[in-house]
Amino acid sequence: PGTWFAAGTLVATVGVLAVGHLHFGIPWHLGLLAVLLTFFLSLVACRATGESDITPIGALGKITQLVYGVLIPQNATANLMTASITANAAASSADLLTDLKSGYLLGAHPRRQFVAQFLGIFAGTAATVLGFRLLVPDATALTGTSTSPAAFPAPAAQAWLAVAQVFQAKGRETHRSLP
């Protein structure tokens, strides 16, 4: 029902804004912009997935990075985290549509599918957090040290980081050239 959608959107928005502000230093108003941008880019992801079975997660995240590269070029963390909000929401919304389509083809009731997926949020979150903590006890597992390589180097993340660092460097140059 529409009330479930509205309530879920409100709770998720407040949660995203709080985590973004408290843990990553994203200003509240720019966090809200990220959520609004994410809504529209998730529609694009759903449309692209529905027509081609390919979700353009990377490209949608880069759009958000470009927006935040212009708005707050000095903050690489905000740039990466807002792009992460967009990419993850786009991927989740497109995946949800493919799940619903599969359920429809098998004759499952949409509300029962929703309840099953909603309950899966809690089990999935617990498993993800515990698994991540076990595999990555500290950041050196992702970044490595001067004497040992990273256990989980995440090569795709390097492209995202490079874009954020370009905007951060451009932001510094712009601030130096201002009178």
Secondary structure by P-SEA (a helix, b strand, c coil): caaaaaaaaaaaaaaaaaaaaacccccaaaaaaaaaaaaaaaaaaaaaaacccccaaaaaaaaaaaaaaaaccccaaaaaaaaaaaaaaaaaaaaaaaaaaaaaaacccaaaaaaaaaaaaaaaaaaaaaaaaaaccccccccccccccccccaaaaaaaaaaaaaaaaaaaaaaaacc
